[in-house]
């Protein structure tokens, strides 16, 4: 049995929720700059991680928390 947790950070769901477009547009530059990847996550990033985890490639990974944040938390903790 495999049991994991996934912890996504900022995920841009503006294309899925019209209400978030206005709110997100105000945060966009700030949020994008917080990530070492230079972008906010997409719903597809979470889906692709889930597919990896549930497929044969991720079979030997178990009991972990997969942080899906493009390195944002690490950057916030390790300020240069």
N, C-alpha and C positions, 0 to 999 in steps of 0.2 A: 504494500500500500504506500502511496506517495501522499504526503501532506505538506503543503507549503503555504506561504502567505505572499501576496504581492502588494507592494506599497507604492502606488504611483504618486508622483508629485504633480506639478502643474500639467494638466492635460487640456489642450484646446478643443473644446466641444462646441465651439461657436457654430460650426456647420450643422450641428445636431439640435441646437436649441437657440431659437431666434432671440430670446431674452438675453442670453449671455453675450451676444455680439456687442451691444453697447457697453456693458460692464468690462468685457475683455479688451475692447479696443483702448480703454484708458490704461490698462495694465500692461499692454503688449510689450512696449519697449523695456520697461522695468523688468518684467518677468523673463523676456528673452535674454537679457543681459546677465541674469542670475545663473544661467546654465553654461557650463563649459562648452557644450555643443552649439551654443548660440541660437538655440531654438526651444520652443515649448513642445512638450510631447503631444503626440496625436493619439486618438483612440486606437489607431492601427498599431502603435508601439506596444500598447497593453495587450492587444489581441495576438500579435506576433510572439510576445513573451509567453503568453498562455499556450499557444500552439507548440512552441519549442518545449515548454515544460511538460506538456501532455503527450508529446511524441516520443519516438524511440531515441532521439538525440539527447533528450533530457532525462532519460531513464534513471541514471545513477545519482541525480541530484534529488535530495530529499531532506525535509525538515529545515528549510531555509526561508528567510524572508527576502524575496527578490525586490529590491528597490528599483523602481522604474522612474528615474528622474534625470537622466542624462548627466549625472555627476553634480547636480545642484546642491544636494546636502553636503557632499564632500567639500565643494567649493566654499560653502558658507561656514563650515567648521574650520577649514584650513585657509584662512585668509592670508594672502601673500602680502 
